[in-house]
Amino acid sequence: MRIADLAGQRVAIWGFGREGRAAIAALRARLPSLRLTLFCSPAEVAAAQALDPALAVYGVEPDAVALGGFDVVVKSPGVSAYKPALLAAQASGTRFTSGTALWFAEQPDAPVLAVTGTKGKSTTTALIAHLARSLGVRTALAGNIGLPLLELLDAQAGLWAVELSSFQTGEAGPLPVGVITSLYEEHLDWHGSRERYVADKLRLAQVARTLLVNGLQEGLLERTSAHPRRVLFGVSAGWHVHEGYIRRAGERVFATADLPVPGGHNALNACAALAALEAMGHDARAAAPSLARFRALPHRLQPLGERGGRQWINDSISTTPQATLAALASLEGRQVTVIVGGHDRGLDWSEFVDAVSDQAGLAIVAQGANGPRIAAALREAQAVGELALVATLAEAVERAREVTPAGGVVLLSPGAPSFDQFHDYAERGRHFAGLAGFDGPAISGIEGLGVA
């Protein structure tokens, strides 16, 4: 469905976040006379009316009857495709689309390199853009990373580095190269089950002519084995990490010690980015030295600096226990206090409990809605020496100050979403930075968004 197909239709926008605002702007630019209705939260009504007085704005969650009054609804990614009201309206004939789907329909021949994965997708996407630009390729960096594709509706680029969340993978059109960095449990509240989450994530494989897959994940290998043009990274025949180097097969290409983002998982992200660039026909070896100039993304193992004799690291985007384990692995050998916990989605923490049981020098402060459940599991297994349970992030930071020795590290890597206390992971990360004594807003910008 293209934007022009909406002419003369009854159209609603569902959601007034950045994606919703981008959809309104794009439709107004292409179809200025089209009547639009917006469904948003009650708190957003005044801002929506101020942005576009011609909008019919309803500060309610639409039910099946309300949605059934429209031919087409453009929904934001955060609106689950499995909501009963949506499914009922769909069965009655209402069509649902999104900003992502509209952009792909408008740009069917764009040289898109789309990245998804439970973890690593943002860093990998940003690395791709960084590497491509080092070769002089005019590159767009957009998507779930923080810039809706519809904001770049009329832009032209030699390469599109696009991050897609599991909410968006089913909305992408055919594309040259897709990358899947990893696959764990995530967003079960949106998808409804682990099986549906996995199936939705893997929908990228259905539209990617070439599919790059993390060769170290057996489950991912099994589920993508039928793809006719599958390329693996992380294995010895391709781009992989071995004995302190990123390598292309047997060739040493880049020392992992020179990567400005720590951890073996980030070295693997770099392998994914190099493999993706190569799959698009670019000289990945020539681009590799520019890895040394890459800057860590906000809230992703982001070193904030030193305060009170301790190092502070913001990994607020960590929303699974596996992501927290990856963060801890990157700090092996250090005295670390890790702050865990947040919104409780019922994820299994047993792997985390087992993994930290033999980590010397580790203290854990559990907080948030699922903090008591995490702390109980740790205590039952007698998994860690220093363990504290508090209610809020502010209390957690204060406790971390008390238990972390001079020269140690305070790591925020919650392994859970932020919604129990904050709007999103970015707000949580900024708050953590402020509590630690840093300028929260100043640490939040993502470099390179847009076309350059």
N, C-alpha and C positions, 0 to 999 in steps of 0.2 A: 504494500500500500504506500503510494507516494502522497506528498502533501497536496498536490493538485487534485487527488482523488477525494479529498475532503470537501471540496467546493459543493455547496448546496446541501451538505449533510448536517444533521444535528450532532454537534461535537461537544464533548466535555473533557476537561482536564482534571485528573484526580491526583492531587498532591501539589503543594506549593513550596517545596524545597527548590534547590537550584535547578534540578531537572525539570520540575514543573514550570518554573519561570522561563527556562530556555525554550520549552515547548510553546508557551504563550507567545514569546518574542518571535519564534520562527514562523508560527502560523500567522501572526499579524503581518510579518514582512512579506509572506508569499500570498496570503489571502486576507487582505485588510478588511474586507466587508463581511467575513465569516463571523457569525454570532458564536460566542464561546461561553460556556458555563464552567465554573471552577468549584470543585469540592475540596475543602481544606479544613484545618482545625479551627475551632472558634477563635483562638488567639491570633490567627493569621488573617482574619477577615479584613480588618482595617488596612493592613499593609497591601493586601491584594487589590482592594478597591482604590487605594492611592496609586498603585502601579498602573492600573488599567481601569479607568472608570466605566468602560463599556462592558466589562465582565459582569456576568450574573454570578454572584458569589454566594455559596452556601457553606457555612461553617459547621458541617455535619459529616458523619461517616455515611456515605450513600448505601441504601439497601437495594435489593434486587429490583424493586419497583422504580426507584429513582434512576438507577442505571439503565433500566429497560426503556426509559424515555429518550435514549440517545441512539443514533446509528453507530457512532464511533466514540470510544473513550480512550484518551491518551493517558495511560497511567504512569506514575513514577515508579522507579525500581523497588522502593520500599513497600509498595502495595503488593501483597502476595497474590500470585496468579491462582492460588487455590482457595481464596476466600469464598465462602458459600454464596454470598451475594453476587460476586463476580461470575461464578460458575453458572448460577441460575440465570443471570442476565444474558450470558453468552449462549446458553441453551435456547433462549428466547429470541436470539438474533442479533443482539448487540455485539459489535466487533470491538476487540481490544487491541491496542497497539501501544507503542512507547517511543520516546525520543530516539533510543538506539535503533529500533526497527525502521523508523522514518528516515534516519540518516543513512542507513545502509541502502534503503530503497532509492535515495537520492544520489548515492555515490556507488553504484554497482561495480565500477571498474577501479575503485581506489586501491592502491597498493597497501593493503592493511596487514599488519602483523598483530594479531589479537592474542592477548595473554590472559589466562585464568589460572585458578589454583586456590586451594584453601589458604596457603601461605606462600609468600614470595612473589605474588603477582605484581604488586605495586613497584617493588624494587627492581624486578626484572624488566618491567615496562619502561621505567625511567632509565635503566641501564641501556636498553635498546636505543632509546632516543639519544642519550648521551654519546654512545658509540657511533651511531649513524651521523650525528652532527659533526663528530671529529673527522669524519671522512668528507665533509662538505655536502652531505645530503640534506636537503630541505625537509625537515621532519616535523610532524605534528605529534604532540604528546597529549592524549585526551582520554576520556571515558571515565570509568569508575575512580580513577586516580585523583579526580578533583575538578575536571572540566568537562561538562556534558558535551557530547558530540554535536548536538544541535547548535551550540554556541559557535561552532566552526563550520556551519552549514555550507558556506560559499568559499571556504578556504581551499587552496591547492597545495599539495605537498608531494615530494618524491617518495615519502614513506609515512605511513600512519602507524604509530605505536599506540595501541588502544588496549587499555585494561578493561576486562569484562568481569563483573561479579557473577555469582551463580544465579542472581536474579536476571541477568542480561544475556547469558550465553544462548538461550533459546530465541533471542530477538535478533541475533546477527544474521546477515545475509552471507552468501558465498564469499570466501576470502582466500588469498593465496596461502597464508601460513597461520596456523594456530599453535599456541604453546600451552601445555598444562604442566605447571610447576610441581604440584603436590595435590594430594586428595586425602582429607581427614573429615571427621564429623564437624559440621558447622551449620549455623542458620537453620536448625531443625524446626524452629518455630515458624519460619517463612515457608519452608518446603513441606513440612508435615511429617517427614520421616527421613531416616538416613538413606534409604533406598531411593527416594525421590530426589534428595539432594545430589546423590551421586549421578543419577540419570540426567538431571538438569545440568550439572557441571559438564558432563561428557557430551552434551549437545553441541559443544564447540567442534567436536570431532566430525560431526555430520556435515558441517559447512566449510571445514578447512581442507583445501586441496592437498597441502602438506601438513602433517601433524607432528609437532615436537613434543616428546614425552620424557619425563623424569625416569630414566632407566633403573633407578635404585628402588622404585616402589613396585613390588610384585603385583599388588592388586591393580594398580594403574596399568601395568603391562598386560595383564590378563584382559582387562576391559577394553583395551584399545588394539588388541592383536589383529583384528580384522581390517584395520585401516590400510588401504592400499599403498599409501605413501607415508609411512611412519618413520620418523628419525628419532633416535635416542640420544639424550645427553646424560652425562654422569657415568658413562661406561667407557671402557678403555679404547674402543674403536672410534670414538668421537671426541667431543669436548668433555673433559673430565678433570678431576682434581686428584693428584697423586704426589706424595712426598714433597709437599710444600709448593707445588706449581699447578697452575691451570695449563692443561696440555691439549693439543689437538692430536689424537692418537698418541704416538710415541714422542712427539715434539714438545719440548718445553716452550711455553709461550709467555707466561706471566707469573711472577712470584706472588703467592697468596699473602705473604707478609706485607706487600706493597698495596694491598687493597685497603682503602680507607674505611670500609665497613667491615666489622669483625665477624668472625664465625665461619665455620665450614658451610653452613647453609647459604651464606651470602656468596661464597666462592662458587657454590653450585648455581646460584642465581646468575652469576657472571657467565658460567658455562652455557646456561640456557640462552642468555642474551647473545652471546657470540654465535651459538648454533643457529639462532633465529636470523641473525644478520646474514650469516652464510647462506641460509636457506632462501633468502630473498635476493641472492646473487651479489652481495657486497663482500669486500675483502675484510673478513673478520680478524685475520692476523694483523693487518695494518692498523686496525682500530684498537686492538688490545692494549697498547701502551696508555691510552687515554683512560683506562680503568683507574689509574692512579689519581686522576683528578675528579673522580666522581664524589659527590657529596651525599651523605646519608639523608634519607627522607625523614621528615618530622615523624616522631612517635614510633619509629622503627629502629630499635637499638640505637637511639640517638644520644650520643654523648653530650651532656649539658655542660660539664665542667666540674670544677672543685668548689665545694663549700664546706667549711668546718672540718677540713682535713679529710673529707670523703669525696669520692667520685660519684656523680649522679647520672644515671642513664634512664632515658624515657623510652620504654617499649610499650606504650599504651595501646598500640594496635593489636597486641597479643590478645586474642580472644578464644584461644583453645589451649588446653594443657600442653599439647605438643609444641606449640609456639613458645611457651614459657621454657620448656626443656631445651629448645634450640637456643634460646637466649642465654640460659645458664651454661650450655656447652661452650658458647663463645667466650665465656669468662672463666674457664677452667683454670684452677690454680690461684684464683683470687679469693679474698675474704668477701663474701657477698651476702647481703640481706635482700631478699626478694619479697616484694609486696604482691600478693596474689588475691584474687577474688573480685566479684562484681555481680552482675545480673546472673541469676541461676537459670540456665537452660537445661539442666539435668544431664550435662555431659559427664562421662566417666573419668574420674581422676585417678583410677587405680594405677595406670601406667606411670603417671607423675609420681605417685607415692612410692612405687617400686624404684623408680630411677633416682630419687633423691636420698634413698635410705643409706647409701654409702658415700655421700658427698660431704667430705670434711670441710669445715670452715663456712658452712651454709647456715644462715638463719632465715626463718620464714615468718612473715607477718601476714596473717589472713584477715581480710576485711570484706565488707560488702554483704550482699544478700546471701551468697553461697559460701561466705567465709566460715561460718560454723560447720558446714558439711565438710569442707576441705580440712579444717583443723581436726575434726573428729576422726577423719580417715587417717590423717598423719599420726595422731595420738594412738589410735588403735594399733597401727603397724609399728609404733615406736620408730618412726622413719627419720626423725630429725632431732638434733639436740636442742636447738633454740627455736621455740615456737611461741608466737603470740597471737591472740585473737582480739581484734578491735572492731568497732562498728563502721567507721568511716575512713576515707582516704586521708583526711587531715590527721586523724589519730594514728593511722598507720605510718605516716611520714614521721611524726613525733617519736613513735616507738622505734622506728628504724634508726633515727639519730642516736637513741639511747644504746642500742645493742650493736651498732656497727663500729668496729674499732677504727682508729686513725689509719688512713691508707686503704681502707676498705671501700666497697662499692655498694651503693643503694640502687637497686634495680626495680623499677616499676614494670612488671611483666605479668599482668593480671590473669591471663588465661581465661578471661570471661568478658562479655560485653559490659558496657558502661551504664546501661539504662537504669540501673537501680539508683544511681546518684547523679548522672550526667546525661546531657543530650546525646553525646557521641564520644568516641574514643579521643577525638581531637580536643574536645573540651576537658576531658579527664587528663590528657597529657599536659595541657596548658596549666591546669590547676596544680598538678604535681610539680611542674617547673616552678610555679609561683611559691608553693609551700617550701620548696627546696632553696629558694632565694634567687631564682632566675627570673628573667622577663618572659612570662608565658606567651604573650602574643608574638614576641619577636622570634620565637623558635618554631613557628608554625607554618611558614610559607614553603611551598614546593617549587623549587626552581625548574624552569624550562617548560612549564605548561603552555600549550598553544603551539604556534608554528614558528620555527626558527631554523 
